[in-house]
Amino acid sequence: MRRIIVLDTTLRDGEQVPGAKLNLYEKLEIARQLKNLNVDIIEAGFPASSAGDFKAVAEIAKKLGDKVMITALARAVKSDIDAVYNSVKYAREPLIHIVLGTSDVHVEKKLRKTREQILAQGVEAVRYAKSLCPNVQYSTEDASRSDFDYLWETIEAVVKAGATMINIPDTVGYAVPEEFGDLIRRINERLKNLNPDVILSVHCHNDTGLATANTLAAIKNGADKVECTINGIGERAGNAALEEVVMGLVVRKEYYQATTGIKTTEIKKTSNLVSALMGLDVQVNKAITGDNAFAHSSGIHQDGLLKSRDAYEIIHPEDVGVENMEIILTARSGRHAVKNALAQVGFNDFTNEEFEQVFAKFLELADAKKEVYNHDLYHIVQSTIRRDNSDDQGIKDLYELVDMQVIANNNFPSASVKIKKGNDMLMSSSVGNGAVDALYSAIRDATGIELSLLEYKLNSISRGKEALGRVSIKVSHNGKNYTSKAVDTDILKASALAFVNAVNMAVVEEIVSKREQAI
């Protein structure tokens, strides 16, 4: 089984996304998490671009370079190479990464030189870098649009000059898997004859949505190393997503006969950190790291999953750091899914007639509010079937947002809430660092539950007419995390409802736990 080297370029290529600029401390935080993820190489930046980037690369090399290889990007000029070396030299295994175009478009139109001049420039750059550092990578920019004979001539020359890694970029996402795989096969065969110790690498962009496919095709055809980013971020449409490439190899290990050293249970945590610090939301249906990657709302799918998880699940969510698959109760959910959800909160002794009444009420609520949560099921059962006093007490423990008022200003953002708990009306007011912070502080005070906010997201849906609020909280007394969503035309109300829903999830779990202990 071949071991594929993983280079993460989130801090270099990923940071080139407009608006995603990171400061030194944010770069260090992401680099530490990449180390936890167990990537082999971190490309920490482009030191020649600014003094700030130089300092960030140097700090990452100093603080993490004893555990992971550190590299940074240089153009094929002496000043860039010096900047890379002087920033990565603190690492135990520094790597200088040089890039220079090989396609006619780059040679003639971008660089405005002859092929011979570019070849000589590349060789000179590698020789100089090699005099500073034993590990030198040479990237043949725009390789997928390059003349093969000239591409190979370049590779052969820079390998003889001392390059230890050859990177083949599909710089503009031009390649298709079959063609790119064949290119890598041809290069690999020649490279292994030229110098079997040289590592063959690929770097694929996603302009036509084929970055992951092209990367996997390259691995199948002999690539030793892949360059990726978390969540597939990067220039234009982004890069091959690390999580997709890695889990592609996990799922089809026998086909690719290759594996990585990535600690897959750290994937979701890494994705969340990069998304939060860069301010780049992950699309909900994004493979592996999207919010809906392990969520199921179709009744047909839910029925199959409840019978056997492998019916619709080829990756277990816990394998990538997601707590569990999520069965979303909507109007499309079938009876099997609803029965399963009711059983999870302690209601499993219905007659057929009673269940049909509950299911009819469920569909009515699902049509009205789109998603139904466990605490909603309590209310449905309460309103359709008479239950004993212990169940009534459970209903009284749940919270309902009755009213709220938020004052947003620059000096003292404040919020007041009125929350119903059984027959009691709870009221609280609070100030905060912003409108949402004040609102959540007021809800915390009203419920009296000690909890901390882990994540908050707000997205526009329905062409801006409705807002989707999503929160994750950690409850102090049991140390557990709860994530919930809510939709409303008012963004602050959606935020508040999501928070209350998450609190009720914790309450329902505690009710069920007490009932089970009593039994």
VONU-850399 format. One record per residue (C-alpha): residue in one letter; x, z, y. Coordinates in steps of 0.001 Angstrom, whole numbers, plus 524288, in hexadecimal, padded with zeros to 5 digits. Each point is the difference from the previous one (the first is absolute). Layout:
# residues N
AXZY ...
This chain:
# residues 519
M800008000080000 R8061A7FBBA80CE2 R800C2809BE80B2C I7FBE37F99980CD0 I806458051A80C7C V7F628802C680AE3 L804107FEA880E3A D7F5F280503809A5 T8004E7F98080D52 T7F47A8072A8061B L808F6805A880A6D R805927F2B480385 D7F7037F49D7FCDF G7F414808DC7FFBF E802F98057480D66 Q7FFF37F24180596 V7F115800687FFFE P7FB4C8000D80E2F G7FC6D80DBB80435 A80644806947F43B K80C2E80532806C0 L8050A80CC97FA63 N8083080A6880687 L80BD7806557F99F Y7F88680B5F7FA12 E7F55B7F73B7FA70 K80A427F7147F9F3 L8069180BBE7F9B7 E7F308804F07FABD I7FCDB7F2EE7F9B9 A80DEE7FEC57FAC3 R7FED880D607F985 Q7F35F7FBED7F984 L806397F3397FB78 K80A7E8085C7F9A1 N7F53A807F37F956 L7FA2D7F3217FB88 N80D5C7FD527F9FA V802C97F2BB80609 D80DBD7FB357FD08 I8035E7FB0280D98 I7FA608030280D6C E801A77F58680A51 A7FF938091280BAF G7FFCD7F68680B63 F806F57F5EA80855 P80AC2807DA806DE A804717F52F80933 S7F25D7FEFF805E9 S8008180CC0807A2 A8074580CCB8018C G7F4018071F7FADD D7FF9F7F8217F382 F80EA3801E67FE0A K7FE4580EAD80135 A7F4718001D7F6A9 V807847F8877F587 A80BCC808F4801A7 E7F78F80C467FEDA I7F9647FAF07F3B8 A80D557FCC77FA22 K8052F80D8E80359 K7F437807947FB24 L7FBDD7F7F77F424 G80BC57F7AB7FCB3 D804A5809447F557 K7F3BE7FD027F809 V7FCE27F1B0802AA M807267F3918040B I7FE0E7FD2C80E7C T800A97F29380636 A7FC7D7F95080CC5 L7FED67F216804A5 A80A5F7F7EC806E8 R800747F2188049F A80C4A7F8B87FBCC V807A38044D80BEB K80AC280A2180125 S7F908808D6809C0 D7F3F18012A7F753 I80845802CA7F400 D8077080A8680768 A7F3338063680438 V7FB178005C7F1F7 Y80C9D8056C7FA7B N8016E80A7580A69 S7F214804AD7FD94 V7FF897FF837F10E K80DFA804717FD53 Y7FB9480E317FEE4 A7F8CB7FCE97F357 R80680801E27F2DE E7FC917F1E77FCBB P7FE9E7F81580C85 L7FBDB7F1BE7FF6D I801B07F5B080A7F H7F4F27F60180002 I803097F2E68066C V7F5CB7F57E80259 L8020B7F1A98038F G7F71B7F43D7FE4E T8022C7F5367F600 S7F4417F70F80206 D801707F3E68087B V7F5AD805888091C H8086680BFF80265 V80D327F9387FFEA E7FC6A7F4BE808EF K7F4EC8052280877 K8020380EB0800CC L80EBC801667FED5 R802FE7F24680511 K80C2A7FE327F7D3 T804357F7CC7F481 R7FEF7804627F1F3 E80ECE800F57FF4D Q80080808C280C05 I7F5888091C7FABF L80699800C47F2C8 A80CFF8037480660 Q7F96080A2B8089F G7F9B38066A7F420 V80CB9800807F85E E80759805C180B8C A7F55780A52801F3 V8007A8041B7F1B6 R80EC6800EA80000 Y7FFBF8088280C09 A7F536808D37FA99 K80748801157F323 S80BEA805188073F L7F79080B38804DC C7F72A803007F47B P800437FD1A7F15B N7F15B7FCD97FF68 V7FBCC7F3B48074A Q7F3047F8FC7FECC Y7FE547F20A804DC S7F24F7FAF1802C1 T7FE037F1468003F E7F4F880007809E3 D7F4F87F6537FD63 A805957FD387F286 S7F3027FB207FAAA R800717F47A8098C S80E797FD427FE28 D8068D7F48B7F94E F803FC805777F2C7 D80D9B7FA297FFB2 Y8034F8059380D69 L7F9A680CF87FC72 W808618011B7F3D7 E80C367FBAE8074F T7FD9080B2C8098C I7FDA9809F57F53A E80C487FBE17F8BE A80854800CF80C4D V7FB5180D8580465 V8013E805937F247 K80E2B7FB667FF91 A8019D8063580D77 G7FBB280D307FA82 A7F1218011C8009C T7FAE88096E7F5A7 M7F19B7FCEF801DE I7F9807F2E18028C N7F270800C5805E1 I7F6B77F4587FF3A P7F5848016E80A90 D7F32B7F8C880091 T800948026380E95 V7F3507F98580419 G7F7F28017F7F39D Y801997F1AF7FC8F A802A2801AF7F17F V7F67F7FFC07F4A4 P802A3808307F3CC E803307F5127F660 E809277F92980979 F8066280C7C804D9 G801CD804FC7F224 D806CB7F3547FC59 L808DE8011680BF5 I8040680DC67FC15 R802347FBB47F1D9 R8092C7F5158044C I80793808D18093F N8009D80AF97F601 E805B67F73D7F57E R80AC07FB2D8090E L8027F80D3D80639 K801E0806E67F308 N80A0B7F5BB7FC31 L806C18012480D30 N8005D80EF080069 P7F719808027F70B D8020480C4480844 V7F9677FA3480C09 I7F201804C5801C0 L7F56D7F5CF80266 S7F5638048A8095B V7F36C7FAA7805FA H7F8B3802BA80CA5 C7F26E7F9E0800C2 H7F6AA7FEEF80B70 N7F14D7FF9E7FEC7 D7FBAA7F4FD80912 T7F77F7F9DF7F56D G7FD6F80C9E7F87D L809F67FD137F557 A80AEE8099F80312 T7FD69808DD7F45A A7FDAD7F4817F6E1 N80C947F9618044E T807B080C9F7FE7E L7FAEA802407F23C A802D17F1D17FC79 A80DF28021C804C9 I8017B80C1E7F76F K7FB077F86C7F447 N80A567F5B8802A9 G80B9E8090E80167 A7FFE0806B380D52 D806EC80D1D7FF2E K7FB08805A180CCB V7F3E57FF3B808A3 E7FE10802CF80E69 C7F2C48059B803A0 T7F8BD80836809FC I7F5F980AD27FE8E N7F22F7FA8880174 G806117F2668013F I8022B8018480EAB G809717F7518075F E8017D7F3CE80843 R7F3897F7E780178 A7F840801B37F354 G809F18098B7FA9E N8089C8011D7F3FD A7FE7A8022C7F18E A7F9A980D5D7FE96 L808C08096E7F89F E7F47C806977F963 E7FA807F30E7FB19 V80CE87FB2C7FA76 V8031D80CFD7F98F M7F294801E67F9ED G7FFBF7F1B97FBEE L80C0D802E37F7DA V7F9E380C827FABC V7F3647F9727FBB2 R806BC7F40D7FA0C K80CB0806457FB5F E800387F86F7F345 Y7FE647F31680730 Y80A648022880A50 Q8090C808237F764 A8040E8070680C56 T7FDFF80D2E8066F T803E88076880C50 G8043080DD28031C I7F4C28020A8097B K7F8C380CE87FEC6 T7F2767FA1880024 T7F8D880CDE8025D E805FC7FFE680DBF I7FA3F7F2A98038B K7F358804588066D K806B780ACC807AB T80A247F654804F4 S7F56E7F639803A3 N7F87480A42807A9 L80C23804738074D V804097F239803F9 S7F2147FCC18041D A7FEC080C5A80832 L80D317FF5A806D1 M7FF527F172802C1 G7F1AB80034803CC L7FD097F4EA7F68D D7F3A7801BA7F7F7 V8006E7FB837F1ED Q7F4F57F6867FCFD V7F601806F67F797 N800DE7F6557F4BE K80EE07FF7380033 A80578800337F230 I8054680D3F7FB84 T7FFD4806ED80D48 G7F2EA7FC1380611 D7F54D80A428010A N7F7817F81C7F6C0 A80ABC7FC977F647 F7FA8B809CF7F63E A7F20F8010480522 H7F47C7FA567F88C S7F2647FDE38057F S7FA557F5827F71A G7F6AF8058F7F5F3 I8055D7F6E77F57E H80DFA8046E802A8 Q7FC3780E5A800D3 D7F8F27FF557F2FF G80BCA7F9A87F991 L80996809C7805E1 L7F80F80BB07FBB7 K7FFE67FAA57F22D S80E7F7FC948000B R809338000C80BA6 D807B27F4617FAFB A7F3E07F7808013C Y802DC7FE1780E7F E80C72807C480270 I80D7B7FABB7FC6E I8072E809CF808A3 H7FC8980E677FFD5 P7FED3804CF80E1A E807C480C487FCFA D80B827F7427FC2A V801977FBFB80E47 G7FCD780D3B805E3 V7F1597FE62801E3 E7F88B80BD47FB0D N7F5D67F89B7F81C M7F7A57F3F07FF66 E7F495800C780957 I7F2487FC857FBD0 I7F8B87FD2180C9E L7F181802987FF24 T7F8C47F51880705 A7F3647F88F7FE42 R807737F7677F651 S8032280B867F71E G7F8D6800817F32F R7F99280B107F8B2 H80C1D802FF7F7F0 A808368028780C29 V7F58E8086B8065D K7FE2B808097F393 N80EA7801FA7FF48 A800AE8045980E40 L7F4B4809657FE2B A80682805D97F3F6 Q80C9880229807B8 V7F8AF808B680976 G7F8D5807497F54D F7F3247F8A17FE8F N7FEED7FAA97F23B D7F375805487FA35 F7F6307F5FF8050F T7F4B17FA647F85F N7FEEA7F134800CD E7F4C88014080997 E8079280977808A5 F80C027F75F80035 E7F8017F417803F2 Q7FA92807D180B74 V80DB7803F680407 F805187F2247FE66 A7F5047FA6480851 K8032B809EA80AB3 F80E6F7FCCB7FE9A L7FD8B7F17480238 E7F7CD8031780BEC L80AF58083D805D4 A80A877F62D7FC14 D7F8E47F5238071D A7FF428089380C22 K80DEE8056B800A3 K807F57F6477F7D6 E807DF80A407F87E V7FAD880C1B7F938 Y8085A80C277FDF6 N7FF3B80B8A7F6AE H7F9AB808D380A07 D7F5BB7F5758023C L7FCCD800C67F187 Y7FD1980E758019F H7F63A7FCE580AA8 I7F9D67F53B7F7C2 V7FE26809047F459 Q7FAD680ACE808DC S7F5F37F7128062A T7FB0C7F9D47F370 I800DD80A567F555 R7FDED80EA780081 R80C65807497FC38 D8032080E4E7FDB4 N804998090980ACA S80E737FE157FCF0 D7FEC87F19680331 D7F86A8030880C4D Q80B12808FD80406 G8095E7F4B07FDE5 I7F8297F7CF8097F K8008080AEF809F3 D80ED67FFB57FF8B L8009A7F1EF804BD Y801E27FC2080E26 E7F8217F642807E2 L803D87FB0080D70 V7F42A801E3808B1 D805537FD2380D88 M80CCB7FE3D8072A Q8050F7FE1E80DC8 V80D917FB4380396 I8062F7FFDC80D80 A80BE37F73E800CF N8094C8015380B75 N80E8C800E180293 N8006E80E978028F F7F6C4807627F6F6 P7F9C97F7B17F541 S7F5678087B7F9FD A7F56E7FF617F5B4 S7F411807E17FBF9 V7F9357FEEB7F2DE K7F3998050A7F9DC I800A98008E7F127 K7F575804347F686 K80346807F57F3E2 G7F3CC803387F83C N7F70B806EB809A5 D80B3B8039E808FD M803CD7F87E80C2F L80E86800A780303 M8052C7FC8A80D6C S80DAE7FF0A80540 S807A47FA3D80B56 S80E607FCC9800BF V80A537F8E8807ED G80A9C7F7737FA56 N80AC37F63880285 G7F5D37F53F80020 A7F1A17FD9F7FD84 V8012F7FF237F12B D8091C80BBA7FF37 A7F65D80812807FA L7F4BB7FB687F773 Y806EE8038E7F364 S8042880D2E80562 A7F1CF802FB8034E I7FB827FC3F7F249 R80ABD808607FA09 D7FBE180B9880838 A7F1937FE317FCCB T801EF7FF117F145 G80A5180AAF7FF9D I807907F8977F5A4 E80EBF8002E80190 L8049F7F2177FE98 S809BF7F65D80587 L7FE2E7F1A880358 L809107F7607F801 E7FB737F27A80422 Y7F63D7FA1980962 K7FC517F1AC8011B L7F5B77F8E2807CB N7FCA37F1C87FDC1 S7F6057F6CB805C8 I7F6AB7F95C7F689 S7F4127F7518014B R8064A7F83680B15 G8026780C36807DE K7F2288055B7FF6A E8037080ADA7F67A A80BDE808A57FE42 L80582804F37F322 G8064D80D63800D7 R808FC804717F509 V8065980D5E7FEF4 S80868807657F658 I8004F80EC9800B9 K8071E80AD77F8E0 V7F85A80C817FD93 S8087B80C1880120 H7F9B2808E57F5F5 N801427F68B7F48C G80AF57F731804EA K7F8597F3A47FC6B N7FE887F35B8079C Y7F30B7F93980299 T7FDB37F284805B2 S7F3127FB2C80544 K7FA007F54980857 A7F42B7FE0F808B2 V7FA0D7F4F8807E1 D7F903800B280CFC T7FE3C7F7B180C2C D8068A80AEA807CA I80E8E801477FD07 L8005E80EAE8028C K7F40B8028E7F7A5 A805EC7F7ED7F4F5 S80C33808638014D A7F81B80C967FFB8 L7F78B7FBED7F47D A80C0F7FC327F82B F805E780D608029B V7F39A807337FC20 N7FEE57F7A17F3BB A80DD8803E17FC20 V7FCCE80E6A80232 N7F3DE7FE947F78F M808237F9D57F533 A807FE80C7C7FF87 V7F3AD8084780018 V7F9C27F8397F4E1 E80C458013E7F7BA E7FFDD80EB2801E4 I7F17F800D77FC6E V802407F8527F381 S80BD9808487FC8C K7F84380CB18019B R7F4D57FAB07F7CF E809507FC137F513 Q8066880D6280033 A7F2B28067B7FF0C I7FCBC7F7BD7F41F 
